[in-house]
């Protein structure tokens, strides 16, 4: 498939999906999200792919939601179809994070299984700063760093460096920026050497809480209230 907003390549049983809008710091538009969804489907359905890497082109992983998308795109943007596919992907996926990873960008990273961060990474959940919700992080983030730390990051929109992210367990490894993709590929190759069925069922057993009915009900109610307010303000 030809993609306009991402790159997709497969080498030695490893797929690399790269958000490719460097001029906008890989801001995530609805079109990009749809392409990510399609690419993850390719990973899922290709038996030759054993591991995937999610990356960002240029000097940022992703600065978050593309605010140039029209308000009418928001209901489709926040329905979590792509996030669910990412979180529930049967194959391990590694996020290779450099520069800014903000809002929806950081949400993409934490829905992956492993995060390797460049030493220049700056991460934050900035949804509340712009009157939105970091909807993809509500059940996942507390499981990664604990509820108290998750509360702090989600309530304050605090910026976290790569080193602090490592200290609190948000990222697995910190490397120099110019070694980021090499480190991600090294990790991917180590996983790809292991029996695929063992890895598949191990991951399946670890993925049981994201986007269940109660989570979705809270997210949908929140977005309905927020979007109705924005629609009223626009008129």
C-alpha positions in Angstrom: 0.0 0.0 0.0 1.2 3.5 -0.8 1.3 5.8 2.3 1.3 9.6 2.3 2.0 10.3 6.0 4.1 7.3 7.2 6.9 5.0 5.9 6.6 1.3 6.1 9.5 -1.1 5.5 10.3 -4.7 6.5 13.9 -6.0 7.0 14.8 -9.4 8.4 11.4 -10.1 9.9 11.2 -6.6 11.5 8.8 -4.0 10.4 9.6 -0.3 10.9 6.7 2.1 10.8 7.8 5.7 10.7 5.6 8.7 11.2 6.7 10.9 8.3 5.6 14.5 8.7 8.9 16.0 10.0 7.9 19.5 8.9 5.1 19.4 11.6 7.1 17.4 14.1 5.0 14.4 13.1 1.8 15.9 14.3 -0.9 13.1 14.2 -3.7 13.9 11.8 -6.7 11.7 11.3 -5.2 10.7 7.9 -1.9 9.7 9.6 -3.8 7.7 12.3 -5.8 5.9 9.6 -2.5 5.0 7.8 -1.0 3.8 11.1 -4.0 1.6 11.6 -3.6 0.1 8.1 0.2 -0.4 8.6 -0.4 -2.2 11.9 -2.9 -4.4 10.1 -0.1 -5.3 7.6 2.1 -6.2 10.6 -0.6 -8.3 12.1 -1.4 -10.2 8.9 2.1 -10.9 7.7 3.4 -14.1 9.2 7.0 -13.2 8.2 6.9 -10.1 10.5 7.9 -11.1 14.0 8.6 -7.7 15.6 7.7 -4.0 14.8 9.3 -0.6 15.6 7.3 2.6 15.7 9.5 5.7 15.0 9.2 9.3 14.0 11.1 11.0 11.1 13.2 14.1 11.8 13.8 15.7 15.2 10.7 14.5 17.0 8.8 11.3 17.6 5.5 13.2 17.5 4.4 16.6 19.0 0.9 15.2 19.4 -2.5 15.8 17.7 -2.5 17.9 14.6 -4.6 20.9 15.5 -5.1 21.8 11.8 -7.5 18.9 11.5 -11.1 20.2 11.5 -13.3 19.9 14.5 -15.5 17.5 12.5 -12.6 15.0 12.5 -12.5 14.7 16.2 -15.2 12.0 16.8 -13.3 9.7 14.4 -9.9 10.7 15.8 -10.8 9.8 19.4 -12.7 6.5 18.8 -9.5 4.5 19.6 -9.7 2.1 16.7 -6.0 2.6 15.9 -5.0 2.7 19.6 -6.7 -0.6 20.3 -5.0 -2.2 17.3 -1.6 -0.9 18.5 -2.2 -2.0 22.1 -3.6 -5.4 21.1 -1.1 -6.1 18.3 -0.2 -9.8 18.7 3.5 -9.1 17.9 5.9 -7.1 20.1 6.3 -3.5 19.1 9.1 -1.1 20.2 8.7 2.7 20.3 11.9 4.5 19.3 11.4 8.0 20.7 13.5 11.1 20.1 12.8 14.8 20.6 9.2 15.7 21.5 6.8 12.9 22.4 3.7 14.9 23.5 0.0 14.1 23.9 -1.2 11.7 21.3 2.4 11.1 20.3 3.4 9.9 23.8 0.1 7.9 23.9 1.3 6.0 20.8 4.6 5.2 22.5 3.1 3.9 25.8 0.8 1.6 23.9 3.8 -0.1 22.5 5.5 -2.8 24.5 8.9 -1.3 25.0 10.1 2.4 24.8 13.7 3.2 23.9 14.4 6.9 24.2 17.1 9.1 22.8 18.8 11.3 25.4 17.1 14.4 23.9 13.6 13.1 24.4 11.0 15.3 26.1 7.8 13.6 27.0 4.5 14.9 28.4 0.8 14.2 28.4 -0.5 17.7 27.3 -4.2 17.0 26.7 -5.4 19.1 29.6 -3.3 22.1 28.5 -5.5 22.4 25.4 -8.7 21.4 27.0 -8.6 17.8 25.8 -8.1 14.3 27.2 -5.1 12.0 27.1 -7.6 9.3 26.5 -5.3 6.5 25.4 -3.3 6.7 28.7 -5.9 6.4 31.4 -5.6 2.6 32.0 -2.1 2.0 30.5 0.0 4.7 32.2 -0.8 3.7 35.9 0.1 0.1 35.0 3.5 1.3 33.7 4.6 3.9 36.4 2.1 3.5 39.2 -1.1 5.4 39.9 0.4 8.3 41.9 3.0 9.1 39.3 0.4 8.8 36.5 -1.8 11.2 38.4 1.0 13.7 38.6 1.9 13.6 34.9 -1.8 13.6 33.7 -2.9 16.4 36.2 0.1 18.7 35.7 1.2 18.0 32.0 4.7 18.0 33.4 7.6 17.6 30.9 9.7 14.5 31.5 13.3 14.1 30.2 14.5 10.8 28.9 16.6 10.2 32.1 13.6 11.0 34.4 11.5 8.8 32.2 13.9 5.9 32.8 14.0 6.6 36.5 10.3 6.4 36.9 9.9 3.4 34.6 8.3 5.2 31.7 11.1 4.1 29.3 13.2 1.0 29.2 16.4 2.4 27.9 18.1 5.7 27.1 20.7 6.0 24.3 22.4 8.8 22.5 20.3 10.2 19.7 22.5 8.9 16.9 22.2 5.4 18.3 18.5 5.3 18.7 17.5 3.2 15.7 20.5 0.8 16.2 19.3 0.2 19.8 15.7 -0.4 18.7 16.9 -2.8 16.0 19.1 -4.7 18.4 16.2 -5.1 20.8 13.9 -6.2 17.9 16.4 -8.8 16.7 16.8 -10.2 20.2 13.0 -10.7 20.4 12.8 -12.1 16.9 15.2 -14.9 17.7 12.8 -16.3 20.3 10.0 -18.8 19.5 7.1 -16.6 18.1 4.3 -18.6 19.8 5.9 -18.1 23.2 6.2 -14.4 22.6 2.6 -14.2 21.2 1.0 -15.9 24.2 3.1 -14.0 26.7 2.0 -10.7 25.2 -1.6 -11.8 24.9 -1.7 -12.6 28.6 -0.4 -9.2 29.5 -3.0 -7.3 27.4 -6.3 -7.6 29.2 -7.5 -4.2 30.5 -7.1 -1.4 27.9 -10.3 0.0 26.4 -12.8 -2.3 28.3 -16.4 -1.2 28.6 -15.9 1.0 31.7 -12.9 2.7 30.2 -14.6 3.4 26.9 -17.7 4.7 28.7 -15.6 7.2 30.7 -13.7 8.3 27.6 -16.8 8.7 25.4 -18.7 10.7 28.1 -15.7 13.0 28.5 -15.2 13.6 24.8 -19.0 14.1 24.2 -19.0 16.9 26.9 -15.8 18.5 25.6 -16.8 18.4 21.9 -20.3 19.7 22.6 -18.7 22.7 24.3 -16.3 23.4 21.4 -19.2 23.1 18.9 -21.2 25.6 20.9 -18.3 28.0 21.1 -17.7 27.7 17.3 -21.2 29.0 16.8 
